[in-house]
Amino acid sequence: MTPPQKRQVTLAKAKLKSHTVFRMNILFFSIFLLFSLLILRLGYLQIVKGEDFARALARTEEVPVNTSVPRGRIFDSEGRVQVDNQPVNAITYTAMQTTKRDEMLEVAEELAKLIEKETNKVTLRDKQDYYIMLNNEAATEKVTDEERQAIDNEDITQKEKQQKLDALIREKITEKELNSLSKEQLEVLAIFREMTSGYAMSPQIIKNKNVTDEEFARVSERLTDPKLKGVNTITDWERVKSSDLTILGSTTTPEQGIPASKLTYYLARDYSRNDRVGISFLEQQYEEVLQGQKSVVKNITDGRGRVIDTVPVDEGEPGKDLVLSIDTELQTSIENIVEDQLRELKAGPNSQLVRDAYLVMMDPKTGEVLSMVGKQIGKDENGKTVVNDHSFGAITAAYPTGSVVKGATLLTGYSQDAIELNQVMIDEPLQLAGGLIKRSLFNQGLFNRVPISDTQALEVSSNVYMFKVALAISGNTYQFKRGFSVDPEDYSTIRNSFAQFGLGIPTGIDLPNEGKGFMGRFIKTEPGTFLDLAIGQYDTYTPMQLAQYISTIANDGYRMEPHIVKEIRQASHDGKTLGPVQTVVKPKVLNRINNTQAEIDQVKKGMRLVYTGNRGSARSYFGDTDYTAAGKTGTAEIHYYDDPESPFYNTASINTAHVGFAPYEDPQIAYAVLIPYITTNSKAVPGTTHKIARAAVDKYFELNAKTNEESPSTIKAPYKNKKDEQE
C-alpha cells in the first residue's frame, strides 16, 4: 500500500503534466490561427487588392516647379534703356524629392571635372561638414565616451543632444585637418553647397558668371549622363545699368536670394529662396511689377518619386517694363552742372564742410519728376577726391532751408486773416526782452524803419515782415523790448499750413524710405524759435519737399503727388521696341491749399520780383533770361552736428537754397536747389545755388526747344521767349 504522502506527490505531478499539455495545445492552436490569418491577409492583398496596388505604384504625381523669368526693364522718358537684362550662360542643378546627400555629392564630384568653380564663398562650417562626410568614422571618434555620456545625461531633447554632439565634433576638427582638403575637393564642396542651398524640385544656379563656352558645351554634351542627374544648362540673365543713378535701385543676386528680413513675406508669394528681388529704390518699390510671372512646369513622378516626364503648365511672362518721367539727356546735363559747381565750390575758400548738393525739377501740373540730382564728394580707394551720385539724398537729406519758405508763411498769414493783400508793415530790427534782437539781412541798422508791402517783403527777403506775420498768427504784436508768449498750437498752426504745400510731411513720391525732415521742439522759454520757424530756420525739409512746395504755388495751390514712373508697359516682343502700355500713372491731386487765387497770385508776383525787381535777391542771376520765371532764395544759419568726431563739430555754417518755376504765366517746370554747409563765412556766401538753378533751367528750355524742333508732335507746346516789363 502506497504511503499517503507519496500518493499526493504523484497526483500533483500528473495534474501539472495535464495542465502543461493543455497550455501547449492552446499555444499551438493560437499560432495556427495567426498563421492562418496572415496567409489569408497575404492572399487578400495579392489576389483581391493586387491590381489596385499595382496601379497605385504606377500612379503619377504632379509636382509644380517654378522657374525664373527675365525681370522687367527700366526706360527713361524717351525710351532709352536704363536697366536691362544681359543674357548669360548658366549651369543649374535640380534635386528630386528622393535625392540623398551622398548622391548629390557624387554629382558634384562629376560636375567639378567639367567646370571651374570659385571657392571663396565656402565657409568654415562648410569645410567642417564636408570633412566629416569624407572622414565620418575618424571625426566621430574624436568625441570621447565621457563626453558622449555627459551630453546624454543632459535634460534636453534628443534632437538638441545630437546638435550638441555635432557641434562638439566640429570643434575637434583641427585647422591642419581642414587645410588638408585639396583644391579639387574645395571645388567639389563649392558646387555641393550650391546644390543643397534650396528646396527639392527647385532649380539651383551652380554657376552663372564667367561660364566659358567650353564649360557650357562640356556640360551640355553630358546632360543625359546618369552621373550628372539633375544638372542642366540654361540661359540666365544678370541686371545691368547704363546709368549710375542710385534711385534706379538694385537687386539681390541668386547667391544672396531673398533678404532674411523679408523671407516670410516673399515665400508667402511663391518666391523661391534664391530669387532675385529688388532691395532699394525703384527696384524695390516696383518689385511686383518688375518680377514678372514665373513659368510653371509639372514634373510627373512615379510612386517612388522618380521623374518620368516634365509637362509645361504655364509659360509665364517676363516682368513688365517701367518708363520713367526722367529724360536722361536732361538728367545727365544737370548732373554735370551740379558736379562742376560742387567741385568749384569745394576748391574755394571756407569750404571745409561742403559735401553735397541737390536739385529736383518737376512738372508742377502732373507731378512728374523731370530730374532728381544729388552729388556728394567722397574719396575713392586710393584717397582721391571723387564725386558720387547721391540722388536718393533728395528724399532723405533734410536741412533748415531758410527764406525759401516765406511764400508759405505769407499764404498762411492770409488764410489765418493775420494780414491782408498789399498790407504794408515796417521792417525794423525787433528788440525783444532779454536783449534778443531779430532783424532782416537787408536792414541791419538798429533804428532803421523801412515800410514794405507783402510782395516787396518777398523781393528783399524781409525776415521782420515774416516775424510780424507770425506774431499776428499767434495773437501777439511787436512791442519794443517786451516779450511775447506762444503755445504749441501756434506752432501747429504754421506747420499744418506748411504741410498743405508738402513741407514737413512725406511728399508721396514712388520711392521707399522717404524722409519727412525734423520738427523742432516747443520750448516755452524760447519763443524766438517760433519766429525762426516762419523764416525756415527751425524745422528741416528735403529737396523733394521744397520742389513740391514751389510746384504747389506754381500750380495755383494744387499739391500734386510727385512720381518718377509715368508708364508701366508689357514686356517688349523683340527686345528693341517698347511693349504696349498697360498702365499710365495719372496726375494725383493731394490737396489744395486754403487760399484764394488772388492770394496765390500775390505771392507769385512777389516771387517774380525776386528775379526781376530792383532789389530782387536773384536778379543778378535771372534778370536777363529769355524766358519768364519766378522764385525765392534762402539762407539758413546753422551749426555742423553731422559728425561728432569731426574737428569742425559745432562750427557755424550756412545752408543755401533756391526754389522757382518757369515760365511765369504757364509753368512747365518747378525746381529746388539745396546746398548744405556751403560756407563757414557768413559774410561771404557763394552764389553757387543760384548758378545751378539758372544753368539747369536754361538747359531745360534749350533741350525742350531742340526736341520741339525735331519732333513737335510728341512734346508739349514750346515756351514763348519774352521778357516782362519791370515790375
Secondary structure, 3 states (H helix, E strand, C coil): CCCHHHHHHHHHHHHHHHHHHHHHHHHHHHHHHHHHHHHHHHHHHHHHCHHHHHHHHHCCEEEEEEECCCCCCEECCCCCEEEEEEEEEEEEECCCCCCCHHHHHHHHHHHCCCCCCCCCCCCHHHHHHHHHHHCHHHHHCCCCHHHHHHHHCCCCCHHHHHHHHHHHHHHHCCHHHHHCCCHHHHHHHHHHHHHCCCCCCCCEEEECCCCCHHHHHHHHHCCCCHHHCCEEEEEEEEEEECCCCHHHCCECCCCCCCCHHHHHHHHCCCCCCCCCCECCHHHHHCHHHHHCECEEEEEEECCCCCEEEEEEEECCECCCEEEECCCHHHHHHHHHHHHHHHHHHHHCCCCCCCCEEEEEEECCCCCEEEEEEEEEEEECCCCCEEEEECCCHHHHCCECCHHHHHHHHHHHHHHCCCCCCCCCEEECCEECHHHCEECECCECCCCCCEEECHHHHHHCCCHHHHHHHHHHHCCCCCCCCCCCCCCHHHHHHHHHHHHCCCCCCCCCCCCCCCCCCCCCCCCCCCCHHHHHHHCCCCCCECHHHHHHHHHHHHCCCEEECCECEEEEECCCCCCCCCCCEEEECCCCEEEECCCCHHHHHHHHHHHHHHHHCCCCCCHHHHCCCCCCCEEEEEEEEEECCCCCCCCCCCCEEEEEEEEEEECCCCCCEEEEEEEEEEECCCCCCCCHHHHHHHHHHHHHHHHHHHHHHHCCCCCCCCCCCCCCCCC
